[in-house]
Structures are given as C-alpha cells and as structure tokens.
Amino acid sequence: MNLANYKMTDEPPAGACPSAHTPVIFPDGRVSACIGPVIDLKVKHPLLLGNLREESLARILDAAETNAVLHIIRVWGPSKLLEMIQASGYAGRLPARFVDGSICHLCYSILSDAGLREAAAELARDRQLLERTAYGRQYYLNETSMLEAIGPGGAQSERPAVRAV
C-alpha cells in the first residue's frame, strides 16, 4: 500500500468495524473474520479464525465466540485495541500516522507487526478483558453467546475454550 496516495493523520480512526460480523471462507480452507487487507498476511493473527482443512467449521466458529481481539474490533474498533496495546507497554511499536478514516489500515498495521500481535495475544488471555468484551457484545450488539461461552461468575464453561490468538 503506497501511503503517499492517502491523506494521513496523527489520530487513529474511531469506530467499530462493520465488516467483521460475518466470517469469510476462502477456497484454500482459511476462515477469516475480515475481508480487508489482513487477508494478505501470511502469518497467524487474531482475525484468521482457522482452516477447514485442519478443523470443523463448528469448532472454528465456537472458538471465535471467545476471540477477544475480534470482538474488541467488532464492538469498539481497532482504535480501542490500539489504546489497550499502548497501555500495556508497546507504545514504541505502534504506528504514529494513520490513513485518515481507515480502520482497515489500522488493523493491518497492528496485525502485521509480530510484537503487536503478541501484545494483542497477551490482552486476549486476560480474563477481565474477556469478560468486559463479552458484556460489551451484550450491551452494544445484543449478543449473549460470548457470555454464555465463558460461563457465569468468571468460571470458564466447557464450550468453547478460550483460544489464544
């Protein structure tokens, strides 16, 4: 992507991702939560939900229910993920300039960097963040499946397991 062709800003784009609500299945078996630029990444990342050649669609979708990074992006947007990563000590790795109004560019910037992917994975393992995200899904999207999956009172239920991203 030639960034010289875009208006750049110091402010990350605000808003939830309107595109990460429906998974996409590619001919090679990949199941992705995103149809944007991250599909070009050749590494595992939180929006790459799995591969049908390795596991069933039901298992992939069940695991996606507790994918905190995916649902942070769906509920609050990648700018919230950026804010959380920054607060966890990775400020030096974060992009300083952003394509104006492009949440896709922000997601790609985060997920294409190995250190930032690891920071996102660390965040996704935090039980409080998982619960906050589940309540956010219930409040903003009227979705209860994540709360049901992680179980009441902070106990992890049998289905599905929290999947590290």
C-alpha positions in Angstrom: 0.0 0.0 0.0 1.5 3.3 -1.1 0.7 5.6 1.8 1.6 8.7 -0.2 -1.7 8.2 -2.1 -3.7 8.7 1.1 -4.5 11.6 3.5 -2.6 10.8 6.7 -3.4 11.9 10.2 -1.9 11.6 13.7 -5.3 10.5 15.1 -6.3 6.8 14.8 -9.7 6.3 13.2 -12.6 5.8 15.6 -15.4 3.4 15.3 -16.3 -0.3 15.3 -15.6 -2.5 12.3 -18.7 -3.0 10.3 -17.2 -5.9 8.3 -16.0 -8.3 11.0 -19.5 -9.7 11.7 -19.6 -12.4 9.1 -16.7 -14.9 8.5 -15.4 -15.5 5.1 -14.3 -18.9 3.8 -11.6 -19.0 1.2 -11.0 -21.8 -1.4 -7.8 -22.9 0.5 -9.9 -23.5 3.6 -9.0 -20.4 5.6 -11.8 -18.9 7.6 -11.3 -15.2 8.2 -13.3 -12.6 10.2 -12.1 -10.0 7.8 -12.2 -9.4 4.1 -9.9 -6.4 4.2 -6.1 -6.0 3.9 -5.3 -8.5 6.6 -6.3 -11.4 4.3 -2.8 -10.8 2.7 -1.0 -11.5 5.9 0.9 -14.9 5.7 1.1 -15.3 9.5 -1.4 -16.4 12.1 -3.3 -13.4 13.5 -6.5 -13.0 15.6 -8.8 -12.4 12.6 -7.7 -15.6 10.9 -10.1 -17.9 12.7 -8.9 -21.2 11.4 -8.7 -23.5 8.5 -11.3 -26.0 7.4 -8.6 -28.4 6.3 -7.5 -28.7 9.9 -10.7 -28.4 11.9 -14.5 -28.3 11.5 -16.4 -25.1 10.8 -18.4 -25.6 14.0 -15.2 -25.8 16.1 -13.7 -22.7 14.4 -16.9 -20.6 14.9 -17.2 -21.8 18.5 -13.7 -20.7 19.2 -14.4 -17.3 17.5 -17.1 -16.7 20.1 -14.4 -16.1 22.7 -11.8 -14.4 20.5 -11.4 -11.2 22.5 -9.4 -9.3 19.8 -12.0 -10.0 17.1 -14.8 -8.8 19.4 -12.9 -5.7 20.6 -12.6 -4.7 16.9 -16.3 -5.5 16.3 -17.6 -3.6 19.4 -15.2 -0.7 19.8 -13.0 -0.8 16.8 -9.2 -1.2 16.2 -8.6 2.2 17.9 -9.6 0.6 21.2 -7.3 -2.3 20.6 -4.5 0.2 19.8 -5.3 2.1 23.0 -5.1 -1.2 25.0 -1.8 -2.2 23.4 -0.4 1.2 24.1 -1.4 0.9 27.8 0.3 -2.5 28.1 3.7 -1.1 27.3 4.1 -1.4 23.5 3.8 2.3 22.6 7.1 2.3 20.8 5.9 -0.2 18.3 2.7 1.5 17.4 2.2 3.4 14.2 2.5 7.2 14.5 0.5 8.1 11.4 -2.8 6.6 10.2 -4.7 6.7 6.9 -7.5 9.2 7.6 -10.7 7.3 8.4 -9.4 3.8 7.6 -9.9 1.3 10.3 -8.7 -1.3 7.9 -5.3 0.3 7.7 -5.1 0.5 11.5 -6.0 -3.2 11.8 -3.4 -4.2 9.2 -0.7 -2.0 10.9 -1.4 -3.8 14.3 -1.7 -7.3 13.0 1.2 -7.2 10.5 3.7 -6.4 13.3 4.9 -9.5 15.3 5.3 -7.6 18.6 1.9 -6.0 18.3 0.3 -9.4 17.5 1.9 -10.8 20.7 0.7 -7.8 22.7 -2.8 -8.5 21.3 -2.5 -12.2 22.2 -1.5 -11.2 25.8 -4.5 -9.0 26.1 -6.8 -11.7 24.8 -5.6 -14.0 27.6 -6.7 -11.5 30.3 -9.9 -12.8 32.0 -11.2 -9.3 32.9 -10.8 -8.1 29.4 -12.6 -11.2 28.1 -15.5 -10.5 30.4 -15.6 -6.8 29.6 -15.7 -7.7 25.9 -18.4 -10.2 26.4 -20.5 -7.6 28.3 -19.7 -5.1 25.5 -21.1 -7.6 23.0 -24.2 -8.0 25.0 -24.7 -4.2 25.5 -23.9 -2.9 22.1 -24.7 -5.8 19.8 -27.3 -7.7 21.8 -25.2 -10.8 21.6 -25.0 -13.1 24.6 -23.1 -16.0 23.1 -19.7 -14.9 24.4 -21.1 -14.5 28.0 -22.6 -18.0 27.7 -19.4 -19.4 26.4 -17.2 -18.1 29.1 -19.6 -19.1 31.9 -21.2 -17.2 34.8 -19.2 -15.8 37.7 -15.9 -15.9 35.9 -15.8 -19.7 35.5 -14.9 -21.0 32.1 -17.6 -23.2 30.7 -16.9 -26.4 28.8 -17.6 -24.9 25.4 -15.7 -23.3 23.8 -12.3 -22.9 25.2 -10.7 -19.5 25.1 -8.3 -19.6 22.2 -5.0 -17.8 22.3 -4.7 -15.5 19.3 
